[in-house]
Amino acid sequence: MNKVILMGRLTRDPEVSSSTNGTTFARYSIAVDRRFKREGEPDADFFNCTSFGKQAEFTERYLRKGTKVVVTGRIQNDNYTNKEGQKVYGVRIMVEEVEFAESKNASSESSYGGGSGSHSQGSADGGNDFLNVPDGLVEELPFS
């Protein structure tokens, strides 16, 4: 079984492209805080993620640097040979599901997001902390 669940913050805005066959995909990375921190070691691990199709479109529309998310997916090798002929080893998370892990207001106040309204995810509805989802879009949301 190959299943991974991670919670972290986007380290940059997603990069969205289309493949030659027309499939939309989004690439982004998330920083996942380590539970136990030792002196001299990093406080977080960074994972490269890829979403496809509707997930990629959702990612492009609603996720920005600093957004806290929970991703579910599978781990895939991301190995290649660089220009110098050296083998480079890595892993990539192939995202099957992505969900918000905090409210919009909490996200905009995070230390990763820049703090002062750096997220343009839409306006809140009626003063609550949730994103205003336009009518008819609910069916397209990957986690509804």
DSSP file (Angstrom, degrees, kcal/mol; ACC not computed):
  #  RESIDUE AA STRUCTURE BP1 BP2  ACC     N-H-->O    O-->H-N    N-H-->O    O-->H-N    TCO  KAPPA ALPHA  PHI   PSI    X-CA   Y-CA   Z-CA
    1    1 A M              0   0    0      0, 0.0     2,-0.5     0, 0.0     0, 0.0   0.000 360.0 360.0 360.0 138.3    0.0    0.0    0.0
    2    2 A N        +     0   0    0      2,-0.0     2,-0.4    72,-0.0     0, 0.0  -0.883 360.0 141.9-126.2  96.2    1.3    3.5   -0.9
    3    3 A K        -     0   0    0     -2,-0.5     2,-0.4    71,-0.1    71,-0.2  -0.999  20.7-179.9-141.6 132.5   -0.6    6.2    1.0
    4    4 A V  E     -A   73   0A   0     69,-2.6    69,-2.3    -2,-0.4     2,-0.4  -0.994   9.5-168.5-135.4 141.7    0.6    9.4    2.6
    5    5 A I  E     +A   72   0A   0     -2,-0.4     2,-0.4    67,-0.2    67,-0.2  -0.994  16.7 175.2-128.6 123.3   -1.2   12.1    4.5
    6    6 A L  E     -A   71   0A   0     65,-2.5    65,-2.8    -2,-0.4     2,-0.5  -0.967  18.4-160.3-130.6 144.5    0.6   15.4    5.2
    7    7 A M  E     +A   70   0A   0     -2,-0.4    26,-0.3    63,-0.2     2,-0.3  -0.991  39.2 114.0-123.4 126.3   -0.3   18.7    6.8
    8    8 A G  E     -A   69   0A   0     61,-2.1    61,-3.0    -2,-0.5     2,-0.4  -0.945  58.0 -82.2-167.9-173.5    1.8   21.7    6.0
    9    9 A R  E     -AB  68  31A   0     22,-1.8    22,-2.7    -2,-0.3    59,-0.2  -0.869  42.5-107.5-111.3 141.0    2.0   25.2    4.4
   10   10 A L  E     - B   0  30A   0     57,-2.0    56,-2.5    -2,-0.4    20,-0.3  -0.440  21.4-156.5 -62.9 134.9    2.6   25.9    0.8
   11   11 A T  S    S+     0   0    0     18,-2.4     2,-0.3    54,-0.2    -1,-0.1   0.612  74.8   3.1 -90.0 -13.6    6.1   27.3    0.4
   12   12 A R  S    S-     0   0    0     17,-0.5    17,-0.3    52,-0.1    -1,-0.2  -0.965  93.4 -75.9-158.6 165.9    5.3   29.1   -2.9
   13   13 A D        -     0   0    0     -2,-0.3    51,-0.1     1,-0.1    47,-0.1  -0.417  62.3 -95.9 -64.7 145.3    2.3   29.8   -5.1
   14   14 A P        -     0   0    0      0, 0.0     2,-0.6     0, 0.0    14,-0.2  -0.310  28.8-137.1 -62.7 145.7    1.4   26.7   -7.3
   15   15 A E  E     -C   27   0A   0     12,-2.9    12,-2.7    -3,-0.1     2,-0.4  -0.941  23.3-162.4-104.2 118.0    2.7   26.5  -10.8
   16   16 A V  E     +C   26   0A   0     -2,-0.6     2,-0.3    10,-0.2    10,-0.2  -0.864  19.0 153.3-110.1 135.1    0.0   25.3  -13.2
   17   17 A S  E     -C   25   0A   0      8,-2.6     8,-2.8    -2,-0.4     2,-0.4  -0.856  34.8-120.3-143.6 176.1    0.6   23.9  -16.7
   18   18 A S  E     -C   24   0A   0     -2,-0.3     6,-0.2     6,-0.2     2,-0.0  -0.976  22.7-130.5-124.9 142.5   -1.0   21.6  -19.2
   19   19 A S    >   -     0   0    0      4,-2.6     3,-1.8    -2,-0.4     6,-0.0  -0.257  37.5 -95.2 -79.8 175.0    0.5   18.4  -20.6
   20   20 A T  T 3  S+     0   0    0      1,-0.3    -1,-0.1     2,-0.1    -2,-0.0   0.765 127.1  54.3 -64.5 -25.0    0.6   17.7  -24.4
   21   21 A N  T 3  S-     0   0    0      2,-0.1    -1,-0.3     1,-0.0    -2,-0.0   0.371 123.7-103.6 -91.0   6.5   -2.6   15.7  -24.0
   22   22 A G  S <  S+     0   0    0     -3,-1.8     2,-0.4     1,-0.3    -2,-0.1   0.470  70.8 145.6  91.8   1.7   -4.4   18.6  -22.3
   23   23 A T        -     0   0    0      1,-0.0    -4,-2.6    -5,-0.0     2,-0.3  -0.608  44.0-135.6 -76.4 128.3   -4.3   17.4  -18.7
   24   24 A T  E     +C   18   0A   0     -2,-0.4    29,-2.4    -6,-0.2     2,-0.3  -0.644  27.6 178.9 -81.8 137.4   -3.9   20.3  -16.3
   25   25 A F  E     -CD  17  52A   0     -8,-2.8    -8,-2.6    -2,-0.3     2,-0.4  -0.992  16.3-153.5-139.7 150.5   -1.4   19.8  -13.5
   26   26 A A  E     -CD  16  51A   0     25,-2.5    25,-2.3    -2,-0.3     2,-0.4  -0.976   6.6-161.4-123.8 134.3   -0.2   21.9  -10.6
   27   27 A R  E     +CD  15  50A   0    -12,-2.7   -12,-2.9    -2,-0.4     2,-0.3  -0.951  25.9 140.7-116.3 136.4    3.1   21.7   -8.9
   28   28 A Y  E     - D   0  49A   0     21,-2.0    21,-3.6    -2,-0.4     2,-0.3  -0.953  36.5-127.7-159.0 169.6    3.8   23.1   -5.5
   29   29 A S  E     - D   0  48A   0     -2,-0.3   -18,-2.4   -17,-0.3   -17,-0.5  -0.948  13.8-154.0-128.3 152.9    5.7   22.3   -2.3
   30   30 A I  E     -BD  10  47A   0     17,-2.2    17,-2.4    -2,-0.3     2,-0.6  -0.958  11.9-137.4-125.6 145.3    4.6   22.1    1.3
   31   31 A A  E     -BD   9  46A   0    -22,-2.7   -22,-1.8    -2,-0.4     2,-0.6  -0.897  19.1-163.5 -99.3 123.2    6.6   22.6    4.5
   32   32 A V  E     - D   0  45A   0     13,-3.2    13,-2.6    -2,-0.6   -24,-0.2  -0.940  18.7-127.9-111.9 117.4    5.7   20.0    7.2
   33   33 A D  E     - D   0  44A   0     -2,-0.6     2,-0.3   -26,-0.3    11,-0.3  -0.346  23.5-119.5 -63.1 139.8    6.8   20.8   10.7
   34   34 A R        -     0   0    0      9,-3.1     3,-0.1     1,-0.1    -1,-0.1  -0.605  11.6-140.1 -78.4 141.4    8.7   18.1   12.5
   35   35 A R  S    S+     0   0    0     -2,-0.3     2,-0.5     1,-0.2    -1,-0.1   0.920  91.3  35.9 -68.7 -44.4    7.0   16.8   15.6
   36   36 A F  S    S-     0   0    0     -3,-0.0     2,-0.5     2,-0.0    -1,-0.2  -0.953  77.4-159.6-115.2 127.3   10.3   16.5   17.5
   37   37 A K        -     0   0    0     -2,-0.5     2,-0.4    -3,-0.1     6,-0.1  -0.904   2.7-163.5-113.0 130.4   13.0   19.1   16.9
   38   38 A R    >   -     0   0    0     -2,-0.5     3,-2.1     4,-0.3     2,-0.1  -0.852  35.6 -93.8-109.6 148.0   16.7   18.5   17.7
   39   39 A E  T 3  S+     0   0    0     -2,-0.4    -1,-0.0     1,-0.3     0, 0.0  -0.339 111.1  17.4 -60.4 132.7   19.3   21.3   18.0
   40   40 A G  T 3  S+     0   0    0      1,-0.3    -1,-0.3    -2,-0.1    -3,-0.0   0.363 105.2 102.9  87.7  -5.5   21.1   21.8   14.7
   41   41 A E  S <  S-     0   0    0     -3,-2.1    -1,-0.3     1,-0.1    -4,-0.0  -0.750  81.7 -89.2-107.2 157.4   18.5   19.9   12.6
   42   42 A P        -     0   0    0      0, 0.0    -4,-0.3     0, 0.0    -1,-0.1  -0.254  23.2-141.4 -62.0 151.5   15.8   21.5   10.4
   43   43 A D  S    S+     0   0    0     -6,-0.1    -9,-3.1     1,-0.1     2,-0.3   0.611  81.7  27.5 -86.0 -14.3   12.4   22.3   12.0
   44   44 A A  E     -D   33   0A   0    -11,-0.3     2,-0.3    -9,-0.0   -11,-0.2  -0.954  67.2-133.6-145.2 160.0   10.5   21.2    8.9
   45   45 A D  E     -D   32   0A   0    -13,-2.6   -13,-3.2    -2,-0.3     2,-0.5  -0.895  22.4-139.7-112.3 149.0   10.6   18.8    5.9
   46   46 A F  E     -D   31   0A   0     -2,-0.3     2,-0.4   -15,-0.2   -15,-0.2  -0.932  16.5-169.9-116.5 130.1    9.7   20.0    2.4
   47   47 A F  E     -D   30   0A   0    -17,-2.4   -17,-2.2    -2,-0.5     2,-0.4  -0.967  18.3-136.0-124.5 131.3    7.7   17.9    0.0
   48   48 A N  E     -De  29  92A   0     43,-0.5    45,-3.2    -2,-0.4     2,-0.3  -0.698  29.1-166.9 -81.8 134.3    7.1   18.5   -3.7
   49   49 A C  E     -De  28  93A   0    -21,-3.6   -21,-2.0    -2,-0.4     2,-0.4  -0.910  13.6-164.3-125.9 149.3    3.5   17.8   -4.7
   50   50 A T  E     -De  27  94A   0     43,-2.4    45,-2.6    -2,-0.3     2,-0.3  -0.996   5.2-172.2-134.8 130.2    1.6   17.4   -8.0
   51   51 A S  E     -D   26   0A   0    -25,-2.3   -25,-2.5    -2,-0.4     2,-0.3  -0.882  10.3-154.0-116.0 151.5   -2.2   17.6   -8.5
   52   52 A F  E >>  -D   25   0A   0     43,-0.4     3,-1.3    -2,-0.3     4,-0.6  -0.866  47.3 -18.6-124.7 157.8   -4.0   16.8  -11.7
   53   53 A G  H 3> S+     0   0    0    -29,-2.4     4,-2.1    -2,-0.3     3,-0.2  -0.187 129.0   2.5  58.2-129.8   -7.3   17.8  -13.4
   54   54 A K  H 3> S+     0   0    0      1,-0.2     4,-2.6     2,-0.2    -1,-0.3   0.847 133.2  57.1 -60.8 -35.9   -9.9   19.3  -11.1
   55   55 A Q  H <> S+     0   0    0     -3,-1.3     4,-2.6     2,-0.2    -1,-0.2   0.913 107.3  48.6 -61.0 -41.8   -7.5   19.2   -8.2
   56   56 A A  H  X S+     0   0    0     -4,-0.6     4,-2.6   -32,-0.3    -2,-0.2   0.908 111.3  49.2 -65.1 -42.2   -5.0   21.2  -10.1
   57   57 A E  H  X S+     0   0    0     -4,-2.1     4,-2.1     2,-0.2    -2,-0.2   0.906 112.3  48.3 -64.1 -41.6   -7.7   23.8  -11.1
   58   58 A F  H  X S+     0   0    0     -4,-2.6     4,-2.6     2,-0.2     5,-0.4   0.921 111.1  51.4 -61.2 -44.9   -8.8   24.0   -7.4
   59   59 A T  H  X S+     0   0    0     -4,-2.6     4,-1.9     1,-0.2    -2,-0.2   0.920 111.1  47.0 -59.3 -46.0   -5.2   24.4   -6.3
   60   60 A E  H  < S+     0   0    0     -4,-2.6    -1,-0.2     1,-0.2    -2,-0.2   0.895 116.4  44.7 -62.7 -40.6   -4.6   27.3   -8.8
   61   61 A R  H  < S+     0   0    0     -4,-2.1    -2,-0.2    -5,-0.2    -1,-0.2   0.869 129.0  16.8 -74.2 -38.7   -7.8   29.0   -7.8
   62   62 A Y  H  < S+     0   0    0     -4,-2.6     2,-0.4    -5,-0.1    -3,-0.2   0.640 101.5  82.8-117.6 -17.2   -7.6   28.8   -4.0
   63   63 A L     <  +     0   0    0     -4,-1.9     2,-0.3    -5,-0.4     3,-0.0  -0.771  46.2 165.6-102.1 139.0   -4.2   28.0   -2.7
   64   64 A R    >   -     0   0    0     -2,-0.4     3,-2.4   -51,-0.1   -54,-0.3  -0.878  50.1 -62.1-137.5 167.7   -1.4   30.5   -2.2
   65   65 A K  T 3  S+     0   0    0     -2,-0.3   -54,-0.2     1,-0.3   -52,-0.1  -0.295 124.2  23.2 -51.3 131.0    2.0   30.6   -0.5
   66   66 A G  T 3  S+     0   0    0    -56,-2.5    47,-0.3     1,-0.3    -1,-0.3   0.208  84.7 138.8  94.5 -14.9    1.4   30.1    3.3
   67   67 A T    <   -     0   0    0     -3,-2.4   -57,-2.0    45,-0.1     2,-0.5  -0.453  51.0-133.7 -66.2 131.0   -2.0   28.3    2.9
   68   68 A K  E     +A    9   0A   0    -59,-0.2    33,-2.8    -2,-0.2    34,-0.6  -0.772  36.8 168.1 -89.5 125.1   -2.2   25.5    5.4
   69   69 A V  E     -AF   8 100A   0    -61,-3.0   -61,-2.1    -2,-0.5     2,-0.5  -0.884  36.0-135.7-134.1 160.9   -3.5   22.3    3.7
   70   70 A V  E     -AF   7  99A   0     29,-2.5    29,-2.2    -2,-0.3     2,-0.4  -0.992  27.4-167.6-114.2 123.8   -3.9   18.6    4.3
   71   71 A V  E     -AF   6  98A   0    -65,-2.8   -65,-2.5    -2,-0.5     2,-0.4  -0.915   7.7-167.4-113.8 141.3   -2.9   16.5    1.3
   72   72 A T  E     +AF   5  97A   0     25,-2.5    24,-3.2    -2,-0.4    25,-2.2  -0.984  36.9 100.0-122.3 136.1   -3.6   12.8    0.8
   73   73 A G  E     -AF   4  95A   0    -69,-2.3   -69,-2.6    -2,-0.4     2,-0.3  -0.884  62.1 -68.0-176.9-151.4   -1.9   10.9   -2.0
   74   74 A R  E     - F   0  94A   0     20,-1.8    20,-3.1    -2,-0.3     2,-0.4  -0.935  36.6-116.9-131.5 154.5    0.9    8.5   -2.9
   75   75 A I  E     - F   0  93A   0     -2,-0.3     2,-0.4    18,-0.2    18,-0.2  -0.748  32.0-176.3 -92.3 135.9    4.7    8.8   -2.9
   76   76 A Q  E     - F   0  92A   0     16,-2.6    16,-2.5    -2,-0.4     2,-0.1  -0.992  30.9-107.0-132.8 140.7    6.4    8.4   -6.2
   77   77 A N  E     - F   0  91A   0     -2,-0.4    14,-0.3    14,-0.2    12,-0.0  -0.386  24.9-168.8 -62.0 141.4   10.1    8.4   -7.1
   78   78 A D        +     0   0    0     12,-2.9     2,-0.2    -2,-0.1    13,-0.2  -0.426  28.7 154.1-128.6  54.4   11.3   11.5   -8.8
   79   79 A N        +     0   0    0     10,-0.1     2,-0.3    11,-0.1    10,-0.2  -0.576   9.1 156.7 -89.4 147.2   14.7   10.4   -9.9
   80   80 A Y  E     -G   88   0B   0      8,-2.1     8,-3.6    -2,-0.2     2,-0.5  -0.970  41.7-109.6-157.6 167.7   16.6   11.8  -12.9
   81   81 A T  E     -G   87   0B   0     -2,-0.3     6,-0.2     6,-0.2    -2,-0.0  -0.931  36.8-141.9-105.3 124.7   20.1   12.3  -14.3
   82   82 A N    >   -     0   0    0      4,-2.6     3,-2.0    -2,-0.5    -1,-0.0  -0.099  33.7 -87.5 -79.8-178.1   21.3   15.9  -14.3
   83   83 A K  T 3  S+     0   0    0      1,-0.3    -1,-0.1     2,-0.1    -2,-0.0   0.754 127.2  57.0 -63.2 -26.0   23.4   17.7  -16.9
   84   84 A E  T 3  S-     0   0    0      2,-0.1    -1,-0.3     1,-0.0     3,-0.1   0.409 119.8-108.9 -85.8   2.6   26.7   16.4  -15.3
   85   85 A G  S <  S+     0   0    0     -3,-2.0     2,-0.3     1,-0.3    -2,-0.1   0.571  73.6 138.5  82.8   9.2   25.5   12.8  -15.6
   86   86 A Q        -     0   0    0      1,-0.0    -4,-2.6    -5,-0.0     2,-0.4  -0.685  56.8-119.0 -90.0 141.1   24.9   12.4  -11.9
   87   87 A K  E     -G   81   0B   0     -2,-0.3     2,-0.5    -6,-0.2    -6,-0.2  -0.659  27.1-160.0 -78.3 127.3   21.9   10.5  -10.7
   88   88 A V  E     -G   80   0B   0     -8,-3.6    -8,-2.1    -2,-0.4     2,-0.4  -0.944   5.1-154.7-111.7 127.6   19.6   12.7   -8.5
   89   89 A Y        +     0   0    0     -2,-0.5     2,-0.3   -10,-0.2   -10,-0.1  -0.823  27.4 138.4-106.0 140.3   17.2   11.0   -6.2
   90   90 A G        -     0   0    0     -2,-0.4   -12,-2.9     2,-0.0     2,-0.3  -0.969  36.6-127.1-162.9 174.2   14.0   12.5   -4.9
   91   91 A V  E     - F   0  77A   0     -2,-0.3   -43,-0.5   -14,-0.3     2,-0.4  -0.938  13.3-160.4-130.9 156.3   10.3   11.8   -4.1
   92   92 A R  E     -eF  48  76A   0    -16,-2.5   -16,-2.6    -2,-0.3     2,-0.7  -0.990  19.1-129.2-135.3 142.0    7.1   13.6   -5.2
   93   93 A I  E     -eF  49  75A   0    -45,-3.2   -43,-2.4    -2,-0.4     2,-1.0  -0.846  15.3-151.4 -92.4 118.4    3.7   13.4   -3.6
   94   94 A M  E     -eF  50  74A   0    -20,-3.1   -20,-1.8    -2,-0.7     2,-0.2  -0.814  24.8-138.5 -90.0 103.8    1.1   12.6   -6.2
   95   95 A V  E     + F   0  73A   0    -45,-2.6   -43,-0.4    -2,-1.0   -22,-0.3  -0.446  35.0 169.0 -76.5 129.2   -1.9   14.4   -4.6
   96   96 A E  E    S+     0   0A   0    -24,-3.2     2,-0.3     1,-0.4   -23,-0.2   0.694  74.3  16.5-103.1 -32.0   -5.3   12.6   -4.7
   97   97 A E  E     - F   0  72A   0    -25,-2.2   -25,-2.5     2,-0.0    -1,-0.4  -0.996  60.5-173.3-142.2 144.7   -7.1   15.0   -2.2
   98   98 A V  E     + F   0  71A   0     -2,-0.3     2,-0.3   -27,-0.2   -27,-0.2  -0.996   9.7 176.0-138.8 135.6   -6.3   18.4   -0.9
   99   99 A E  E     - F   0  70A   0    -29,-2.2   -29,-2.5    -2,-0.4     2,-0.2  -0.970  36.5-102.3-136.8 150.6   -8.2   20.2    1.9
  100  100 A F  E     - F   0  69A   0     -2,-0.3   -31,-0.3   -31,-0.2     3,-0.1  -0.494  25.2-163.4 -66.6 141.2   -7.9   23.5    3.8
  101  101 A A        +     0   0    0    -33,-2.8     2,-0.3    -2,-0.2   -32,-0.2   0.397  69.4  18.7-108.5  -0.3   -6.4   22.9    7.2
  102  102 A E  S    S-     0   0    0    -34,-0.6    -1,-0.1    27,-0.0   -34,-0.0  -0.974  89.7 -81.9-158.5 167.9   -7.4   26.3    8.7
  103  103 A S     >  -     0   0    0     -2,-0.3     4,-2.1     1,-0.1    27,-0.2  -0.240  42.6-109.4 -70.9 163.7   -9.7   29.2    8.2
  104  104 A K  H  > S+     0   0    0     25,-2.3     4,-2.2     1,-0.2     5,-0.2   0.905 118.1  51.2 -60.6 -43.8   -8.9   32.0    5.7
  105  105 A N  H  > S+     0   0    0     24,-0.4     4,-1.0     1,-0.2    -1,-0.2   0.910 110.4  47.9 -63.3 -42.8   -8.3   34.5    8.5
  106  106 A A  H  4 S+     0   0    0      1,-0.2     4,-0.4     2,-0.2     3,-0.4   0.886 111.1  52.8 -64.5 -37.6   -5.9   32.2   10.3
  107  107 A S  H >< S+     0   0    0     -4,-2.1     3,-1.2     1,-0.2     6,-0.3   0.905 106.8  50.7 -64.2 -42.5   -4.1   31.6    7.1
  108  108 A S  H 3< S+     0   0    0     -4,-2.2     9,-0.5     1,-0.3    10,-0.3   0.701 110.3  51.3 -71.3 -17.5   -3.6   35.3    6.3
  109  109 A E  T 3< S+     0   0    0     -4,-1.0    -1,-0.3    -3,-0.4    -2,-0.2   0.469  86.4 116.3 -94.4  -3.1   -2.2   35.8    9.8
  110  110 A S  S < >S-     0   0    0     -3,-1.2     5,-0.6    -4,-0.4     4,-0.3  -0.216  72.7-125.6 -68.6 156.4    0.4   33.0    9.5
  111  111 A S  T   5S+     0   0    0      1,-0.2     3,-0.5     2,-0.2    -1,-0.1   0.767 109.4  54.7 -72.0 -25.0    4.1   33.6    9.6
  112  112 A Y  T   5S+     0   0    0    -46,-0.2    -1,-0.2     1,-0.2   -45,-0.1   0.810 102.4  57.2 -76.5 -29.3    4.5   31.8    6.3
  113  113 A G  T   5S-     0   0    0    -47,-0.3     5,-0.2    -6,-0.3    -1,-0.2   0.441 113.1-106.5 -88.7   0.4    2.0   33.9    4.4
  114  114 A G  T   5 -     0   0    0     -3,-0.5     2,-0.9    -4,-0.3    -3,-0.1   0.259  42.6-117.2  93.6 -15.2    3.4   37.3    4.9
  115  115 A G  S   <S+     0   0    0     -5,-0.6     2,-0.8    -8,-0.3    -1,-0.2  -0.089  89.9  83.2  84.6 -37.5    0.8   38.3    7.4
  116  116 A S  S    S-     0   0    0     -2,-0.9    -7,-0.1    -3,-0.1    -1,-0.1  -0.525 116.4 -64.1-113.7  69.9   -1.0   41.2    5.8
  117  117 A G  S    S+     0   0    0     -2,-0.8    -1,-0.1    -9,-0.5    -8,-0.1   0.847  75.7 151.9  68.5  36.2   -3.6   39.9    3.4
  118  118 A S        +     0   0    0    -10,-0.3     2,-0.5    -5,-0.2   -53,-0.1   0.505  50.4  86.6 -78.2  -1.4   -1.2   38.2    1.0
  119  119 A H        -     0   0    0    -15,-0.1     2,-0.3   -55,-0.1     3,-0.2  -0.859  53.5-172.7-102.5 128.9   -3.9   35.7    0.0
  120  120 A S        +     0   0    0     -2,-0.5     3,-0.1     1,-0.1    -1,-0.1  -0.479  37.6 134.8-113.5  60.4   -6.4   36.5   -2.7
  121  121 A Q  S    S-     0   0    0      1,-0.4     2,-0.2    -2,-0.3    -1,-0.1   0.392  72.9 -86.1 -89.9   3.0   -8.6   33.6   -2.2
  122  122 A G        -     0   0    0     -3,-0.2    -1,-0.4     9,-0.1     2,-0.3  -0.520  57.2 -58.0 113.9 173.2  -11.9   35.5   -2.4
  123  123 A S        -     0   0    0     -2,-0.2     9,-1.1     9,-0.1     2,-0.1  -0.656  51.1-110.2 -95.6 149.8  -13.9   37.4    0.1
  124  124 A A  B     -H  131   0C   0     -2,-0.3     2,-0.7     7,-0.2     3,-0.2  -0.434  32.2-119.2 -73.0 151.0  -15.4   35.9    3.3
  125  125 A D  S >  S-     0   0    0      5,-1.0     3,-1.4     1,-0.2     5,-0.2  -0.835  82.5 -19.2 -98.1 115.3  -19.1   35.5    3.4
  126  126 A G  T 3  S-     0   0    0     -2,-0.7    -1,-0.2     1,-0.3     3,-0.1   0.716 118.3 -63.4  67.5  22.1  -20.9   37.5    6.2
  127  127 A G  T 3  S+     0   0    0      1,-0.3    -1,-0.3    -3,-0.2     2,-0.1   0.472 100.2 128.1  84.8   0.2  -17.8   37.9    8.3
  128  128 A N  S <  S-     0   0    0     -3,-1.4    -1,-0.3     2,-0.1    -3,-0.0  -0.302  71.0-109.3 -83.1 178.4  -17.1   34.3    9.0
  129  129 A D  S    S+     0   0    0     -5,-0.1   -25,-2.3    -3,-0.1   -24,-0.4   0.283  83.2 100.3 -91.7  10.9  -13.7   32.7    8.4
  130  130 A F  S    S-     0   0    0     -5,-0.2    -5,-1.0   -27,-0.2     2,-0.2  -0.700  77.7-103.9-104.8 152.2  -14.8   30.5    5.5
  131  131 A L  B     -H  124   0C   0     -2,-0.3     2,-0.8    -7,-0.2    -7,-0.2  -0.452  33.0-119.3 -70.0 137.4  -14.2   31.1    1.8
  132  132 A N        -     0   0    0     -9,-1.1    -9,-0.1    -2,-0.2    -1,-0.1  -0.710  29.4-158.6 -79.0 111.8  -17.2   32.3   -0.2
  133  133 A V        -     0   0    0     -2,-0.8     5,-0.1   -11,-0.1     3,-0.1  -0.833  19.0-121.3 -95.7 121.4  -17.8   29.6   -2.8
  134  134 A P    >   -     0   0    0      0, 0.0     3,-1.8     0, 0.0     4,-0.4  -0.215  37.3 -88.7 -61.2 150.8  -19.8   30.8   -5.8
  135  135 A D  T 3  S+     0   0    0      1,-0.2     0, 0.0     2,-0.2     0, 0.0  -0.284 113.6  24.0 -57.5 142.5  -23.1   29.0   -6.6
  136  136 A G  T 3  S+     0   0    0     -3,-0.1    -1,-0.2     1,-0.1     3,-0.2   0.233 101.2  88.7  86.7 -13.9  -22.6   26.1   -8.9
  137  137 A L    X>  +     0   0    0     -3,-1.8     3,-1.4     1,-0.2     4,-1.0   0.672  63.5  82.9 -88.5 -17.5  -19.0   25.5   -8.0
  138  138 A V  G >4 S+     0   0    0     -4,-0.4     3,-0.7     1,-0.3     6,-0.2   0.863  87.0  55.7 -55.8 -38.7  -19.8   23.2   -5.1
  139  139 A E  G 34 S+     0   0    0      1,-0.2    -1,-0.3    -3,-0.2    -2,-0.1   0.777 106.5  52.3 -66.0 -24.9  -20.1   20.2   -7.4
  140  140 A E  G <4 S+     0   0    0     -3,-1.4    -1,-0.2    -4,-0.2    -2,-0.2   0.669  81.8 108.2 -85.3 -18.1  -16.5   20.9   -8.7
  141  141 A L    X<  -     0   0    0     -4,-1.0     3,-1.1    -3,-0.7   -86,-0.1  -0.395  68.4-139.0 -65.2 134.7  -14.9   21.0   -5.3
  142  142 A P  T 3  S+     0   0    0      0, 0.0    -1,-0.1     0, 0.0   -87,-0.1   0.660  97.5  40.3 -71.8 -15.2  -12.7   18.0   -4.8
  143  143 A F  T 3         0   0    0      1,-0.1    -2,-0.1   -45,-0.1    -3,-0.0   0.210 360.0 360.0-118.8  15.2  -13.7   17.4   -1.2
  144  144 A S    <         0   0    0     -3,-1.1    -1,-0.1    -6,-0.2    -3,-0.0   0.489 360.0 360.0 -82.5 360.0  -17.4   18.2   -1.2
